[in-house]
Amino acid sequence: MQRMTALTPKGERTREHLLDTALRLFTAEGYEATTMRDIAAAADCSLGLAYRYFASKEEFVLALYGRMEQEFAAYVETLPPVPLAQRFGQTMRAKFAHLAPYREAFGALAGAALNPRSNVAVLSDTTAEVRLHVSAMFLAVVRGATDAPRELVARDLATALYGAHLALILFWLYDRTPNQRATDELLSLVCDALGIARRLLRLPPLARVLARFVRIIGPMFGGAAGGS
């Protein structure tokens, strides 16, 4: 994903207005049915101005991923030094809170986001930079824990947690229980399992199993932090 050059405050407001408009249309009309012309008209600007900030419809989705990444990074920096299971639980609850305003938009984007042939798929080449940044944040989550493992295990564990966070987000997206109660219960279960696994990873055979697991799943993430 390309980073935009610095914008003036007015330019930044225009870009954010276009992005918010696009997300609203994706939610109401569907991603595939929405065109650049639709977005420009709904944002009350010219088509040329819309193209000035977003070269294609796909760039709106990439900008949403980037916005989520920045919000996530800001939160990770505030995490207290507590055991890893607790840090991961806090991270995921904050992630759900950050995603909540865009839940319906993500639902509308689900088809494209999960299509391996789509340019906005969460595991596509075009989203590799976002994945690189987010996986680095999970490494920071692991390193900052009071029970952080040695570096090679920390990198492998960060990759595994990166994958777990994607699975949890997908579950959250489709969870229709009141207040996403099922997601909260699943996250609590994952954190309990992580607390047990963290202690077991002190045993070399278990650390080797984790490393083997990461060697299998790591290439799929294309940029997730893996070390051993």
C-alpha positions, 0 to 999 in steps of 0.5 A: 500500500502506498503512503500518501505525501503530507496533505494540508489540513484542508486536504486531509479533511477532504480525504477523510470525508471521501473515505467516510462517504465511501464506507457509508456507501459500501455499507448501504449499497455494497462494495461491488455496486458502488462506483467512484462516481457514486462516491464523488456525488455522495461526497458532493465533490467532482470525480476528478477531485475524488481521483486526486485522493484515491486512484481507485475504489480499492484505495478506499479499502486500503485507506481503511486498513491503514486507519485501523493500523494507526489506531492499533499502533497508538493503543499498543504503545499504551499497554502496561507490562503485564503477563502476555495472556492479559496483554493479548486480551487487552489488545483484542478488546481494544481492537474490537472497540476500534473496529466497532464503528466500521463493523457494517462496512467490514461486513459489506467488504467481507466478500472482497476481503476474503477473496484471494483474487481481490486486490483488497484481500486481507492476505493479498500482495497489496496489503502486505505493508499493513500486515508487516506493521500489524505483525510488528505490533504483535511482536511488541505485545509479546516483548512487552509482557512480564513473561516475555520469552526469549527472542526467537520464541517471541517472534514465533509467538507473535506470528501465531498471535497475529493469525489468532487475531485474524481468526477472532476478528472474523468470528467477531464479524459474524457474531450475532449474539447480544453484545457479541457475548460469544466473541468475549467468551471465545477470547477469554478461552484463547487467553486462558489457553495462551497462559497455559501455552506460555508456561509450556513454551519453556520446554524445548519440544513445545517451542519446536512445535510452535516454530514448525507451526509458524513455518507453515502459516507464516508465508500465508501472512506474507510479512508476519513476524516469524523468526526461527 
